[in-house]
Amino acid sequence: MKEFITYRPLPIPLPFKQGWLYGATLHDWRYPSELETLEFFEKNLTKSDVIADIGANIGYYTILFSKLAKDVVAFEPSSAFRFLQKTTKHCKNVNLEKKGVYSYPCRKTLYNAGTGLGSVVYSQEGRKEEIELISLKDYSKSFTWAKIDVEGAELEVLKDMEPCKCVVEAASLRDKHEEIRSLGYEIHPLGNGNLFLEPNTRV
């Protein structure tokens, strides 16, 4: 990982004309637990990188990636996709896919309990959506980075993608470290509970 002497957050405005995001920037609207991950991406993504935002939701990270990377592909299979379209409409280097990512192409039920976070792994009371899932190996673009936050299906995504640098939501992976290593990754904990997975070049 690169070492940097200074850090200055990017004041990226959120493109909403009304509601609770009006007038906010990306760094105004953040959960404290996300700050270290935001800073990590700002320090390590470069203009030569192509990143997959897997589980993009409304585009919280997508608009940051559009400022930092060469190209972004945002995958979001749920009804949040319509907000993602609004969030990223001025981001010329962002491609949107109304699909999820899994270990094989399929259709599954997405369970959403009204929190804005849906899962194909955990059944919940609330709204259900039928969604399309693809394997990242079948996608036409190659990636140097990925952000993976898919509410319990993170390992399924990792199983069928070419190893690249990944930041992964770690809650579902606590007892899966050996399996992750067997897929060709070194594991580096981030302070907010996420994991940075780096391809193991010695494999």
Buried (B, 14 or more C-beta within 10 A) or exposed (E): EEEEEEEEBBEBEBBBEEEEBEEBBBBEEBEEEBBBBBBBBBBBBEEEBBBBBBBBBBBBBBBBBBBBBBBBBBBBBBBBBEBBBBBBEEBEBBEBBBBBBBBEEEEBEBBBBEEEBBBBBEEBEEEEBEBBBBBBEEBEEEBBBBBBBBBBBBBBBBBBBEBBBBBBBBEBBEEBEEEBBEBBBBBEEBEBEBBBBBBEEEE
